[in-house]
């Protein structure tokens, strides 16, 4: 019998942004691509017009050149809302207003720009969000990502229940992403409900590939590969619907995540059976409507 979880989950507060706060201390500058990236004209055009592609975004091919620009990204994108700490800003393109992005403010330079961009150019798996651009302005470094809609944290904060098929549809791509990083000799630095993201179309994306760590084969286990963390997330999701008739294989999943290999897990019948495309679309829609938003308005929106 599962232990009752008394924790109250709440969605990270979201605030509407006063756009002037992004420009008060910014110097006027022209967009220039750094010399080490040797940006082509087509890359420079991408700096002002990003095409997000089809409903299911394709990952970067290996060695893809990610545009690196010495410019304030908010000259290109209009900030609309943000998490309260402004670590993630939701924005839209000023010219192509239907183009939405998430802009991540880096607290500190995690690695030289060339190394970071080289790493992200090699991470080409659909379980990770696509890095569209890298901006450096004054002392700030910012990453522009394809947009996502909600996180598992939002699902836990919402009033919606969850089904076995939806849990499987969340866990499978996370396992595949962890397996992919392992093949690169890397592991996620952290995995939690706030780092498992879902797009509007129901695709699952793991945030944090840019801060993943190199790891040796001997160090790889269920804890370092974040399978134990994933087991905890599954348990929390199951507790969202205590009256649901969970099949035995779902009830056993948290324990198996802590003890079985990734290959054994992905061969489990619950992950090999065919799932419907867009299985998570309804969950995303309901969670986004019922989770706590905590929006604070800074200026009138016309």
N, C-alpha and C positions, 0 to 999 in steps of 0.2 A: 504494500500500500504506500502510495507516494506521500511524502511529507508535505503538509500544507504550507504553501508559500504565502506569507503574510505581507511581503514587501509590496508597497504601492508604487507602481511604475508611472512615470509621467514623461510626456514628450518634452524634449529640450525646448525651452521657450523660443519662439520665433518673433522677430520684431520687424516692422516696416522700417525701411532705411531712409534717413534724410540724406539725399544724394550729395548735398554740399559738404558733408563730413568727409567724403572721399577726395575732395579737391582743395580743401582749405590749406593744406600744407604741401600740395603737389606743385612742382615746377612745370612750366610749359616746356614740352619737349616733343621732338618729332620721333616717329617710330623708326628704329633702326634695328636690323638683325645683327647679332653678334658675329664677328668674323669667323670664330671657330665652327659655327654651324654652316657657313657658306650657303645661306638661304637662297633658293631659286626664286624667280619671279612668281611662280605658281604658289610657293610657300608664303610669299608676302601677300598675295591676294587672299590666301586663306586666313591671314591675320584679321581681315575685315569682313570676311564672309565665310562662316563655317557651315558646311553642309553635314548634318548629323546622319544622313543616310537613311537606310530602310528601318522598318519597325524594330528589327533585331540588329543592332549595330555590329559591324564586323570589327574584329580586333586589329590592331596595328600589325602589319607584316613584320617579320624579324628585321632589325636594323632600320625601321622606319624613322625618318627624320621628323621630329616633333618641333614645330616652329618655336624658336627662342627669341623673344623680343625684349629690347630695352625700352619699355614704355609702361605707363600706367594703364592697366587693363580696363579701368573704369572710364578711360577715354573712348573705348570701343564698346564696352558693355554697360548698360544701365543697371545699377543695383536696385533691387526691388524689395528683398527681405533678407534676413540673416538670422543665424542662431544668436543668442544673446551675447555670447563672447566674440561674435563676428569671426569665428574661425572658419565659417563656411557661409558664403554669400550667394544668394539666388539672384541671377541676373539674366537680362535679355539683351540681344544685340541691338545697338542703337539704330542701325539702318534696316536690318532684317529682323523685325520685332517678333517674328514667330520662332526665332532661334533662341533656345533657352540653354543656359549653362549653370554650373556650380563653380564658384571661384574659391579656392582654398588658400588661406593665408598661412604661410609656413612660419612657425614660431622662430625657427632658426634654420640656417642653411644646413640641411641634412647631409649633403654631399656636394662636391663641385657640380656646377650645372651640367657639364659635359657627361659626368658619370651618372647623374640622375637621369638625364635624358636617354643615355645609352641603355640603362637598365630598363626604363619604361618602354623603349623601342623594342626590346627583346621580349617583354611580357605580352604575349599575344594569345590570350585565352578569353573566351566569352564570359568567364566567371569574374572578370575584373573590369571595372569601368575604364573607358578609353580616355587617356590623357590627350586633350586637344592642343593645348598650347602651354608654354612656360613663359612667364613674364618676370622681369627684374626691373624694379624702379626704385631709385634712391637706395635705401637699405632693405627694401622689402622684396621677397620672392613669393610669387603666387602661381598656383597651378589652376588651369582651366579644364574642367572635366565635363564629360557628357552628363546630362541631368538624370537624377533618380527621383523617385516620388516619395517613398517612405522607407523606414528602416524596421527591422524586427522590434526594436525598442518602441516604435510607434504602435506596432501591432499589440505588444504587451500593454501599452497604455490605453488602447482603445477598448470599446465595449463589445467588440465582435468576438465570436468564438472561432475555432479553427478545426479543420478536419484532418484525418490521417493523410489523405492525398496531398493536402496543402503542406503539411510538415515534410513529407517526402520530397515535394517539389522545391522546398527551401533547402533541405539538407543535401540533396544530390549534387547540385552545382557547387556548393561549398566544399564538399568532399573532392570533387573534380578539380577545383581550384587549388586546394591544399596539395593534392597529388601532383599537379602540374608544377607548383613551386618546388616541391621536393625533388622533382626531376632536374630542376635547375640548381639544386643544392641550396635551396633557400627555404625559410619558414616565416610565417606571419609573426610580427612582433607581438601582436595582440589580436584577439577575436572576441567580440561581444555582441549583444543585441544591437548596439549602435553602429557596428561596422559591417553588418549584413544588410545590404540595401536592396530595394526592389524598384524596378522601373514601372512606368505607367502601363506598359504592355505585359507586366508580370515576369520579367526577366530578373534573375538574382545576380547581384554584383557584390563582391567583397572589397571593402575599402581597406587600404593599407599596404598594397603591393609595393608602393614607393618607399616604404620604411621597413620592408622585410629584411631578414637577417640571413647571412650565410651560415650554414650549419653542416657539420660533418655527418657522415652516415652513422657513425657510432653514437651521435647525440640525438638521433631521431627516435622519438617515442611518442606515445599518445599525448603526453603533456606538452612537449616542445613543439609538436605539430599542431597543437591547439585542438586535438580531438576531444580532450576532457572538457575544454571550454564549450565545444559544440554540444557535448552531452548535456551540460548544464542548461544551455539554451533550449534544447529539445524538451527537457523536463519542465522548464518554465512555460513553454508553449502548450504542453499537454495540460498543465494546470489551469490554462485559460478555459478549458472545457471539461470540467470534472465529471459531467454526466454523460459524456460521449462514450460509446462502446468501443474503446480502443482494442484493436486486434493484438494478439499476443506479440507479434513481431514488432509492432510499434512500441509496446510496453517494454520490450527487451532492448530497444534501440539505444537508450542512454548507456546501459551497461556494455553493450557491444562496442560502442564508440570508444570506450575507455580501455577495451581489451583486445579488439581485433585489428588486423592491418587494414589499410585503406582498400587494398585489392579485395580482401575478403568482404569488406563492407559493401563495396560497389557491386559485388556478385550476389549480394543478398536479393532475394526475390522481390522485395519491396522496391528496390532501385532498378531492377532489370525490366519490370513490367512497363508497358507503354503508358505514358501519361498524356493527357490532352494538352495541346498547345494553348497557352494562355490560362492555365489552371489557376494561376494566382491573381488574375486581373480583378476578379470580384473582391478578393481579400484586400488587395491594394486600395480599391475604391472605398470599401467600407471602413477600413482602418483610417484612411485619410479624412473621412468625414466624421469619425467618432473619436479619434485620438485628441488629447489635449494639445491645443495650439499655442496659447499664451501670446497672442499677437498684440503688439503695441504700435500704434500709429504715430508716425513722426511728421507727416505732412499729408495734406488732402490729395486724394487720388481722384482725378477727374475721368 
